[in-house]
Amino acid sequence: MYEFGPYALDVHERRLWNAGHVVALRPKAHDVLVALVRRAGTLVTKRELLDLVWRDVSVEEGILAVYVSSLRKSLGDCGETGAYIETVPRAGYRFSGAVRLRTVPAEPLSMRWPIGVLPARPEVSELIGRGRACLMTASRSDIPRAVEAFRSAIALDPDYAAAHAGLAVAHCAEAELRLAAPQVAYPSARAAALRALAMEASNADAQVALGTVLFLSDWNWNGARRSLERALELNADHTEGWLLYGRLLEALGYLAEGLAAKQRALERDPSSATVHLQIALSYWNQRRYDDMIAWATRSLDLDPQHLLAREYLASAYWKKGDLDRHMAESLTHARAAGAPLDLLEDLRRTYDTRGRAGIVEFALRANANGPPMQLALLHGEAGNLDEAFAHLDAAIASRDPALVHVAVAPQWDCLRGDARFHERLEDVGLDAAADRCQRYLQQHGHGP
């Protein structure tokens, strides 16, 4: 914990405090501040900052001025020779404020710590903080870095429960973002979560890890709920715990309660693009598309490169019937994801000539070998219901984590009127969730 003026910078929890209040910082702004504070009083060159904060990404040097300006505003620091961050012309930056390092007091040698409870070495804590920060971006490029960070922490301290818990959640994220097959990622996640619990059953991170596995892999709705509620009893400030608990409640048809849980996460991490996006998805499940667009846009304001936010924004415009905006967002998303130029031009021509039906047909051709869940949705949109249900059955058989919200999410409304859909919900134990969702939508004037 680095302290300067009225501020406290918690590297492990990735939070900046000012007199007991969290100061909202974008993730990269936090990383720039940490790099400067650690070398307070010393010139940090622009090249060094770029290597520290954007190690695996090629960015222009000018981005530093943007983030330093943002930090100065957050710190109430005016001008290039402010109280905290000094600009060294043509060279770099220096943190000029007086910094105090608060450390954990040494315990008497006679004190015995249970395994997994012993405070982590600083380098282990930093690795865990880095892993959590990568997880919270929900980015395909950051999840492998999260896995690497947690594995490095375990290599340094194999008896620290939080490191194993973080690795479990990271493996689950690999499956959700299709970076690894579920049958590969989830057994590794389960083993890591159980190892964390064996070390420290009363560890909130370990309970969140188990809840994540039970929710996304096992579809053990009640077991996941018990684990997450236990985690939040142990640590009521667990941002990831509140976020996942909100997702679970929504999957079970408790739409208002799910949104409320995610808002608890927002109170604890107001600068997280992913938390904002999860709130957007709450409004998506409530069919409040204008609210979803507003929150997805806020997510993009915090992180312009957040591909999931762009994807969900396009989906909201699709549901509203605003196909021009849908196409604009889809093309922006595809460019950012590295789609070939000829494919983008083909998509634009198809939309211009054939409209909505053309987009669906194009997507079916482009994703002919895609995941069964995606093919089920596309065939449903095209009206090919038999094909849609065949692919849905394949997705259920593989326990695709994207199906956890099948009872409530509006993308499945294309199949919802078919009796076969209710049969599938009964098979996975979510028929009651669909009924709760339907009652909520009727009561609040929303619906397919």
Sequence and secondary structure as in RCSB ss.txt:
>XXXX:A:sequence
MYEFGPYALDVHERRLWNAGHVVALRPKAHDVLVALVRRAGTLVTKRELLDLVWRDVSVEEGILAVYVSSLRKSL
GDCGETGAYIETVPRAGYRFSGAVRLRTVPAEPLSMRWPIGVLPARPEVSELIGRGRACLMTASRSDIPRAVEAF
RSAIALDPDYAAAHAGLAVAHCAEAELRLAAPQVAYPSARAAALRALAMEASNADAQVALGTVLFLSDWNWNGAR
RSLERALELNADHTEGWLLYGRLLEALGYLAEGLAAKQRALERDPSSATVHLQIALSYWNQRRYDDMIAWATRSL
DLDPQHLLAREYLASAYWKKGDLDRHMAESLTHARAAGAPLDLLEDLRRTYDTRGRAGIVEFALRANANGPPMQL
ALLHGEAGNLDEAFAHLDAAIASRDPALVHVAVAPQWDCLRGDARFHERLEDVGLDAAADRCQRYLQQHGHGP
>XXXX:A:secstr
 EEETTEEEETTTTEEEETTEEE   HHHHHHHHHHHHTTTSEEEHHHHHHHHSTTS   TTHHHHHHHHHHHHT
T  STB SSEEEETTTEEEE S  EE       TT    TTTS   HHHHHHHHHHHHHHHHT TTTHHHHHHHH
HHHHHH TT HHHHHHHHHHHHHHHHTTSS HHHHHHHHHHHHHHHHHH TT HHHHHHHHHHIIIII  HHHHH
HHHHHHHHH TT HHHHHHHHHHHHHTT HHHHHHHHHHHHHH TT HHHHHHHHHHHHHTT HHHHHHHHHHHH
HH TT HHHHHHHHHHHHHHT HHHHHHHHHHHHHHTT  HHHHHHHHHHHHHHHHHHHHHHHHHHTTTS HHHH
HHHHHHHT HHHHHHHHHHHHHTT GGGTTTTT GGGHHHHTSHHHHHHHHHTT HHHHHHHHHHHHHTT   
